Amino acid sequence: MLLITRKKEDEMMPLSMVKTGEPNVIRKVGGKEETRKFLENLGFVTGGTVTVVSEIGGNMIVNVKDSRVAIGKDMANKIMV
């Protein structure tokens, strides 16, 4: 038997938990004001699309706004998809 699960609209998870190669819509960017501004300047904005390219030791390389950006797991945990 094959079970298909759908992500409910109200379910969010941190970027650090998504599968590699799967595009995700950014739902919320958390953290302190300074952290949110930093991530926003890198292109992590609500409604934008982010795709994890690779993950090594908790650090991630992601595609966001046609750019590749490296972020640590602590930052990835603040980006909810």
Biotite code that builds the C-alpha atoms (Angstrom):
import biotite.structure as struc

atoms = struc.array([
    struc.Atom([0.000, 0.000, 0.000], chain_id="A", res_id=1, res_name="MET", atom_name="CA", element="C"),
    struc.Atom([1.337, 3.413, -0.969], chain_id="A", res_id=2, res_name="LEU", atom_name="CA", element="C"),
    struc.Atom([0.667, 6.333, 1.331], chain_id="A", res_id=3, res_name="LEU", atom_name="CA", element="C"),
    struc.Atom([0.789, 9.817, -0.098], chain_id="A", res_id=4, res_name="ILE", atom_name="CA", element="C"),
    struc.Atom([1.121, 12.616, 2.393], chain_id="A", res_id=5, res_name="THR", atom_name="CA", element="C"),
    struc.Atom([0.369, 16.209, 1.571], chain_id="A", res_id=6, res_name="ARG", atom_name="CA", element="C"),
    struc.Atom([1.883, 19.156, 3.293], chain_id="A", res_id=7, res_name="LYS", atom_name="CA", element="C"),
    struc.Atom([-0.936, 21.105, 4.895], chain_id="A", res_id=8, res_name="LYS", atom_name="CA", element="C"),
    struc.Atom([-1.013, 24.849, 4.351], chain_id="A", res_id=9, res_name="GLU", atom_name="CA", element="C"),
    struc.Atom([-0.417, 25.549, 8.023], chain_id="A", res_id=10, res_name="ASP", atom_name="CA", element="C"),
    struc.Atom([2.537, 23.147, 8.349], chain_id="A", res_id=11, res_name="GLU", atom_name="CA", element="C"),
    struc.Atom([5.946, 24.753, 8.237], chain_id="A", res_id=12, res_name="MET", atom_name="CA", element="C"),
    struc.Atom([9.400, 23.317, 8.746], chain_id="A", res_id=13, res_name="MET", atom_name="CA", element="C"),
    struc.Atom([12.874, 24.815, 8.858], chain_id="A", res_id=14, res_name="PRO", atom_name="CA", element="C"),
    struc.Atom([14.904, 24.935, 5.660], chain_id="A", res_id=15, res_name="LEU", atom_name="CA", element="C"),
    struc.Atom([17.459, 22.665, 7.346], chain_id="A", res_id=16, res_name="SER", atom_name="CA", element="C"),
    struc.Atom([14.962, 19.774, 7.125], chain_id="A", res_id=17, res_name="MET", atom_name="CA", element="C"),
    struc.Atom([13.986, 19.885, 3.429], chain_id="A", res_id=18, res_name="VAL", atom_name="CA", element="C"),
    struc.Atom([15.125, 17.451, 0.769], chain_id="A", res_id=19, res_name="LYS", atom_name="CA", element="C"),
    struc.Atom([17.924, 18.361, -1.620], chain_id="A", res_id=20, res_name="THR", atom_name="CA", element="C"),
    struc.Atom([16.713, 19.464, -5.055], chain_id="A", res_id=21, res_name="GLY", atom_name="CA", element="C"),
    struc.Atom([13.147, 20.166, -3.962], chain_id="A", res_id=22, res_name="GLU", atom_name="CA", element="C"),
    struc.Atom([11.947, 23.774, -4.507], chain_id="A", res_id=23, res_name="PRO", atom_name="CA", element="C"),
    struc.Atom([10.225, 25.262, -1.449], chain_id="A", res_id=24, res_name="ASN", atom_name="CA", element="C"),
    struc.Atom([8.382, 28.511, -0.871], chain_id="A", res_id=25, res_name="VAL", atom_name="CA", element="C"),
    struc.Atom([9.704, 30.627, 1.990], chain_id="A", res_id=26, res_name="ILE", atom_name="CA", element="C"),
    struc.Atom([6.825, 31.096, 4.439], chain_id="A", res_id=27, res_name="ARG", atom_name="CA", element="C"),
    struc.Atom([8.548, 32.998, 7.255], chain_id="A", res_id=28, res_name="LYS", atom_name="CA", element="C"),
    struc.Atom([11.983, 34.309, 8.189], chain_id="A", res_id=29, res_name="VAL", atom_name="CA", element="C"),
    struc.Atom([12.548, 34.331, 11.938], chain_id="A", res_id=30, res_name="GLY", atom_name="CA", element="C"),
    struc.Atom([15.236, 35.516, 14.310], chain_id="A", res_id=31, res_name="GLY", atom_name="CA", element="C"),
    struc.Atom([16.262, 38.916, 15.557], chain_id="A", res_id=32, res_name="LYS", atom_name="CA", element="C"),
    struc.Atom([15.720, 41.989, 13.385], chain_id="A", res_id=33, res_name="GLU", atom_name="CA", element="C"),
    struc.Atom([19.407, 42.054, 12.429], chain_id="A", res_id=34, res_name="GLU", atom_name="CA", element="C"),
    struc.Atom([19.319, 38.397, 11.361], chain_id="A", res_id=35, res_name="THR", atom_name="CA", element="C"),
    struc.Atom([16.115, 38.852, 9.344], chain_id="A", res_id=36, res_name="ARG", atom_name="CA", element="C"),
    struc.Atom([17.598, 41.862, 7.517], chain_id="A", res_id=37, res_name="LYS", atom_name="CA", element="C"),
    struc.Atom([20.777, 39.895, 6.761], chain_id="A", res_id=38, res_name="PHE", atom_name="CA", element="C"),
    struc.Atom([18.817, 36.968, 5.319], chain_id="A", res_id=39, res_name="LEU", atom_name="CA", element="C"),
    struc.Atom([16.516, 39.317, 3.401], chain_id="A", res_id=40, res_name="GLU", atom_name="CA", element="C"),
    struc.Atom([19.548, 40.966, 1.790], chain_id="A", res_id=41, res_name="ASN", atom_name="CA", element="C"),
    struc.Atom([20.723, 37.532, 0.659], chain_id="A", res_id=42, res_name="LEU", atom_name="CA", element="C"),
    struc.Atom([17.335, 36.986, -1.037], chain_id="A", res_id=43, res_name="GLY", atom_name="CA", element="C"),
    struc.Atom([15.449, 35.012, 1.611], chain_id="A", res_id=44, res_name="PHE", atom_name="CA", element="C"),
    struc.Atom([12.110, 36.804, 1.471], chain_id="A", res_id=45, res_name="VAL", atom_name="CA", element="C"),
    struc.Atom([8.604, 35.539, 2.261], chain_id="A", res_id=46, res_name="THR", atom_name="CA", element="C"),
    struc.Atom([6.994, 34.127, -0.882], chain_id="A", res_id=47, res_name="GLY", atom_name="CA", element="C"),
    struc.Atom([10.354, 33.514, -2.591], chain_id="A", res_id=48, res_name="GLY", atom_name="CA", element="C"),
    struc.Atom([11.521, 30.093, -3.735], chain_id="A", res_id=49, res_name="THR", atom_name="CA", element="C"),
    struc.Atom([14.549, 28.347, -2.262], chain_id="A", res_id=50, res_name="VAL", atom_name="CA", element="C"),
    struc.Atom([16.110, 25.033, -3.312], chain_id="A", res_id=51, res_name="THR", atom_name="CA", element="C"),
    struc.Atom([18.762, 23.152, -1.345], chain_id="A", res_id=52, res_name="VAL", atom_name="CA", element="C"),
    struc.Atom([21.633, 22.249, -3.693], chain_id="A", res_id=53, res_name="VAL", atom_name="CA", element="C"),
    struc.Atom([23.780, 20.366, -1.168], chain_id="A", res_id=54, res_name="SER", atom_name="CA", element="C"),
    struc.Atom([24.331, 19.863, 2.533], chain_id="A", res_id=55, res_name="GLU", atom_name="CA", element="C"),
    struc.Atom([27.654, 19.056, 4.151], chain_id="A", res_id=56, res_name="ILE", atom_name="CA", element="C"),
    struc.Atom([28.032, 18.830, 7.916], chain_id="A", res_id=57, res_name="GLY", atom_name="CA", element="C"),
    struc.Atom([24.915, 20.899, 8.535], chain_id="A", res_id=58, res_name="GLY", atom_name="CA", element="C"),
    struc.Atom([26.042, 23.724, 6.247], chain_id="A", res_id=59, res_name="ASN", atom_name="CA", element="C"),
    struc.Atom([23.935, 24.209, 3.146], chain_id="A", res_id=60, res_name="MET", atom_name="CA", element="C"),
    struc.Atom([24.303, 25.564, -0.346], chain_id="A", res_id=61, res_name="ILE", atom_name="CA", element="C"),
    struc.Atom([20.972, 26.834, -1.626], chain_id="A", res_id=62, res_name="VAL", atom_name="CA", element="C"),
    struc.Atom([19.608, 28.468, -4.762], chain_id="A", res_id=63, res_name="ASN", atom_name="CA", element="C"),
    struc.Atom([17.692, 31.627, -3.989], chain_id="A", res_id=64, res_name="VAL", atom_name="CA", element="C"),
    struc.Atom([16.869, 34.443, -6.442], chain_id="A", res_id=65, res_name="LYS", atom_name="CA", element="C"),
    struc.Atom([19.056, 32.889, -9.192], chain_id="A", res_id=66, res_name="ASP", atom_name="CA", element="C"),
    struc.Atom([22.095, 32.839, -6.881], chain_id="A", res_id=67, res_name="SER", atom_name="CA", element="C"),
    struc.Atom([23.855, 30.157, -4.893], chain_id="A", res_id=68, res_name="ARG", atom_name="CA", element="C"),
    struc.Atom([24.281, 31.036, -1.240], chain_id="A", res_id=69, res_name="VAL", atom_name="CA", element="C"),
    struc.Atom([26.047, 29.108, 1.533], chain_id="A", res_id=70, res_name="ALA", atom_name="CA", element="C"),
    struc.Atom([24.415, 29.288, 4.962], chain_id="A", res_id=71, res_name="ILE", atom_name="CA", element="C"),
    struc.Atom([24.963, 27.522, 8.259], chain_id="A", res_id=72, res_name="GLY", atom_name="CA", element="C"),
    struc.Atom([22.443, 25.274, 9.937], chain_id="A", res_id=73, res_name="LYS", atom_name="CA", element="C"),
    struc.Atom([21.686, 27.964, 12.541], chain_id="A", res_id=74, res_name="ASP", atom_name="CA", element="C"),
    struc.Atom([20.563, 30.367, 9.770], chain_id="A", res_id=75, res_name="MET", atom_name="CA", element="C"),
    struc.Atom([18.711, 27.599, 7.901], chain_id="A", res_id=76, res_name="ALA", atom_name="CA", element="C"),
    struc.Atom([16.709, 26.890, 11.073], chain_id="A", res_id=77, res_name="ASN", atom_name="CA", element="C"),
    struc.Atom([15.381, 30.478, 11.009], chain_id="A", res_id=78, res_name="LYS", atom_name="CA", element="C"),
    struc.Atom([14.007, 30.125, 7.462], chain_id="A", res_id=79, res_name="ILE", atom_name="CA", element="C"),
    struc.Atom([10.622, 28.388, 7.494], chain_id="A", res_id=80, res_name="MET", atom_name="CA", element="C"),
    struc.Atom([9.210, 26.753, 4.372], chain_id="A", res_id=81, res_name="VAL", atom_name="CA", element="C"),
])
